[in-house]
Amino acid sequence: MVKKMFYYIEDMSIILGKTPASIHGHLARKQFDAVPPPIKLGRRLAWNPAVVEKWVQEKTDRADGKANPQRTLTTPPTKRRGRPRKSERKNGDEQ
């Protein structure tokens, strides 16, 4: 059996559970919290398997760390959309 030296976009789509198009989108926006940074091999994007495994492990460790501490749930104030109503005007003028 041959061990893979690099993961390509098709392999990463299977590992991350995303489509190749969404991975390309994350890379175009440089969102490396959603996809690990690749290297270029010629014209292709490739990922080192050790780096990918380390990235996935860090993500799971962060997720475990966020789930354990106690959090107080506070709801942010609701912001109304659109024009204010007459009763909500700041200056209080009535016409």
C-alpha positions as CSV (number, residue, x, y, z in Angstrom):
1,M,0.0,0.0,0.0
2,V,1.3,3.5,-0.9
3,K,1.0,6.2,1.7
4,K,-0.3,9.5,0.3
5,M,2.3,12.2,0.4
6,F,-0.2,15.0,-0.3
7,Y,-3.9,15.6,-0.1
8,Y,-5.5,17.3,-3.1
9,I,-8.7,19.3,-3.3
10,E,-10.8,16.1,-3.9
11,D,-9.3,14.5,-0.8
12,M,-9.9,17.6,1.3
13,S,-13.5,17.8,0.2
14,I,-14.0,14.3,1.6
15,I,-12.1,15.0,4.8
16,L,-13.8,18.3,5.6
17,G,-17.2,17.3,4.3
18,K,-17.4,20.2,1.9
19,T,-17.6,20.6,-1.8
20,P,-14.4,21.5,-3.8
21,A,-16.2,24.8,-4.8
22,S,-16.7,25.8,-1.2
23,I,-13.1,25.0,-0.4
24,H,-12.0,27.2,-3.3
25,G,-14.3,29.9,-1.9
26,H,-12.7,29.7,1.6
27,L,-9.2,29.9,0.0
28,A,-10.1,32.8,-2.1
29,R,-11.3,34.7,1.0
30,K,-8.3,33.5,2.9
31,Q,-10.5,31.9,5.6
32,F,-8.0,29.6,7.1
33,D,-10.2,28.9,10.1
34,A,-12.4,26.9,7.7
35,V,-9.7,25.3,5.6
36,P,-6.0,24.7,6.4
37,P,-3.6,26.7,4.3
38,P,-2.4,24.8,1.2
39,I,0.9,24.7,-0.7
40,K,1.2,25.0,-4.5
41,L,2.6,22.1,-6.5
42,G,2.8,23.4,-10.0
43,R,-0.7,24.6,-10.7
44,R,-2.4,22.4,-8.1
45,L,-3.2,23.0,-4.5
46,A,-1.9,20.4,-2.1
47,W,-2.0,19.8,1.7
48,N,0.5,17.9,3.8
49,P,-1.4,15.1,5.6
50,A,0.5,15.8,8.9
51,V,-0.4,19.5,8.7
52,V,-4.1,18.6,8.0
53,E,-4.2,16.2,10.9
54,K,-2.6,18.8,13.3
55,W,-5.1,21.4,12.1
56,V,-8.1,19.1,12.6
57,Q,-6.8,18.2,16.1
58,E,-6.4,21.9,17.0
59,K,-10.0,22.5,15.8
60,T,-11.3,19.7,17.9
61,D,-9.3,20.8,21.0
62,R,-10.7,24.3,20.6
63,A,-14.2,23.0,20.3
64,D,-13.8,20.8,23.4
65,G,-12.4,23.8,25.3
66,K,-15.3,26.0,24.3
67,A,-17.9,23.4,25.3
68,N,-16.5,22.9,28.9
69,P,-16.4,26.3,30.5
70,Q,-19.6,27.7,32.0
71,R,-21.1,30.4,29.9
72,T,-23.8,32.8,30.9
73,L,-26.3,33.1,28.1
74,T,-27.3,36.7,27.4
75,T,-29.4,37.8,24.6
76,P,-28.2,40.8,22.6
77,P,-30.7,43.7,22.4
78,T,-33.0,43.3,19.4
79,K,-32.5,46.0,16.8
80,R,-35.4,47.0,14.7
81,R,-35.1,47.1,11.0
82,G,-36.4,49.7,8.7
83,R,-37.7,53.2,9.3
84,P,-38.6,54.2,12.8
85,R,-42.3,54.6,13.5
86,K,-43.8,57.9,14.7
87,S,-43.9,56.6,18.2
88,E,-40.2,55.7,18.0
89,R,-38.8,59.0,16.8
90,K,-35.9,60.3,18.8
91,N,-36.8,64.0,18.7
92,G,-40.4,63.5,19.7
93,D,-41.8,65.8,17.1
94,E,-45.3,65.1,16.0
95,Q,-46.6,66.5,12.8
